[in-house]
Amino acid sequence: MNKPASRANDCQEIWSVFEQAFLGKNPCNVSTDAYVSLINTVTQDPVCNTMLFWSKTWHIVHEFTKKRNCFQTLEDTLLGYIMDGLTWCGKEGSNETFTTGCPLWNDCDNHAVKSFWYLASAAFAEDACGDVSAMLNGSIATPFTPSSVFASIEVNKFNPNKMKSLTVVLVTSEDDSTSCDDPSLKTLQAELHSELKYNCTLVTMSHIQECISDPDAACGPCW
């Protein structure tokens, strides 16, 4: 996505452009295209070698980035931080923003909130640069879930001209039998551009939690 040169973010302008995406529209008729202007309005320069993607690991990945300020998820960026956990929609014939009475996430495809996150996820992945990490759940049957945002949107946007490598951090419990040889991870590796180096490392949930609680530990040893 083409973005303007870096400049200070104007909160009033951001809010205005945000509302233009869905105000007065059927809440199930807001496509990802509606949020292109919003994404392009916000200046969010990527910090190479720190970008962290995730799938089915919401709690631990955000606990990690909150307490260890060395990696950044989409939800740690300006727009992601503001929108995280929020619900919104418009209604035909109204100029109001509603936060209740909106359709649920799975009620429709062109969902006002879903479309925002899909586009924001795509933009975050397009900006991914240097050595990139992804924290996946090794306690579920398919760590690289085809229907997940990571699998269906983000991986396809990785640019080998910006990225060097992807390291999968497979988070497991002590009694999990999942390994980096999991068939779904082989699928992930096959879907990556051939120029991208692929790594996978297994780490227990308890190890990450211990690392998070140690203020003197460097980021790397967490996995």
N, C-alpha and C positions, 0 to 999 in steps of 0.2 A: 504494500500500500504506500502511495506517495504521501509523505508528510511534509509539513512546512519546516523551515529552518527553526532551530531551537529558539524559544522565546519564553517569557514568563507566562505561566498559566493564569488565565482570567476566569475565576470561579463563576462569575455571573454569566460570562459567555458560554462556559461549559454547560451550565444548567440550562440555558436557553436552547442550545443545540441539542442537548439530551431530550428535552421535552418535545422538540420538533419531530423526533423520531416516532413518537407514539400518540401524541395528543390528538383527540378527535377520531381515532382509528379503532376499528374492531380489535380487541386485544388478541385475537387469534389471526390477525392479518398484518403483522409487523415483521417484515423480512429482515434478514441480516443487513441488506443494503441500506435500510433506514438508519443504521448506526454508523455508516461510513464517515459521515461528517463529524460525528462525535469523536471517533477514533483519531481522525486527522486533526481535530482541534486541540487535543491534549498532547503536550510534549512529555514524553516518557522515554528518555534515552536508555537503551539497554546497557547493563553492566556485564560485559563479557566474562565468561568463566564462572558466573555466579547464578545463572538461571536454572531454576529447579521446577520441573514438571511433576505431576503426580496423577495417580489414578487409584481410587478406592483406598486412599491413605490420608484423607482430609485432616483428621485430628492430629496424627503424629507429625505430618509434614508442616502444619502451621504452628504446632507447639515448638517444633525445631526452629523454624525461621523467626518466630517471635523471640525466642530466648538466645538464639545464636545468630547474630546479625552478620551473616557471611554468605547467605544464599537468598535468592528472591524468587517467590512464586508470582503468578499473575495477581493473586490477591494481595500481594505486598506492593504492587505498583499503585500509582495514584488512583486511576479509575477502578481497578480491582478492589482496592481498600475501601473506597467510597461505596461501591455497589454490593460488596459481599454481604450476603444474608438478607438483602432487601427484596421486597416484592413491589411491583408497580405495573400499572396499565392505564390506558385511556379508554374512552367509550365514544362511540359514534355520536356526533351532535353535542359533545361536551368539550370544554377547554380545561377540564380539571385533570389532575393526576390522582389516581386512586391507588391506595395501598392495601385495600381489602376488597373482597368480592371479585378478585381477578381469577382467571382460569388457573388451574394447577399446571405444573410443568409438563406433564404428559397428556394434557387435554387436547393439545393441538401442536402442529409443527411450527407455524409462524407465530410462536408465543412471544409476547413482548420482552420478557426477561430472558428466555432461552436464546432468542436471536442475538441479544446483546452479548451474552456469554460466549456464544459460538463465534461471533466475529472477534471479540476481544481475545479469545483463545487463539484464533488463527493469526491475529496480528502479533501476539506475544511469541508464537512459534516462528513466525517469519523473521522476527528480530533476534532470535536465538543465535548467539555467537560464541566462538571459542569452544571450550569444553563444557558441555551441557549435561545435567543430571536429571534422572526421572525416578521418583520413589514409587514403586509398585507394591501391591499387596500380595505377599507370598502365602497368605493363609486362605486364599480363595482358589477355586478350581482352575480359573483362567486369569492369571495375573495381567496379561495383555488382552483385555476384554474388547472384542471388535466393536461393540456398541458404545464404548466409552468415548469421551471427548478427546482424550489423549490419542486413542487409536484411530478414530474416524476423522479427526480434524487436525490435531497438532502435528503428528508424525508426518503427515503429507505436506506440511508447510515448511519443514526443516530445509534450510538452504545450505548446501555444501560449500558455497562461496563465502559463507559467514561462519558456519560451524566447522569444528575440527572433529569432535567426537561426541558420542552419547554414552553415558554410564548409567546403567540400570541399577538402582539400589533396591534389591528385593528384600522387603521387610517381612520377617517370619517370626513365629512363636517358637518356643523351645522344642515343641513336639511336632512341628510341621515337617513334612517330607519333601516339600517343594524345593527345587534346585534351579540353578541357572540353565539347566538343560531342559527346562519345561518347554513343551511343544509350542506354546503360545509365544514364548520369548524367541524361539527360532523363527516364528512368523514375523515378529517385530524386526529381528535382524535382517530378514529377507526384504522387508519393506523399506528399509533405510537406503539412502543413496549409497552406491558402492564406494564413494570417496570418503564417507564418514566412518571413522573408527568406532567399533562397538565394544563395550566392556560390560560386564555384569558382576556384581558383588553381592554376596549374601550377608545380611546383618540381622540380628535378632532385635525385636522391639525393645527388650530390656537393655540391650547395649546402647541403643540410641537414647533411651531415657536416662541412663546413667551418664552418658556424654552430655546431654542437655543440662543435667543438674550440676555438672562440674564447670565452674566459671573459668577455670584455668586451662581447660582442654581446647586444643585447636579444632578447627572445623573438620579437617580431613579425617582424623582418627575416628570420627563418628561412624565411618564406614571404610 
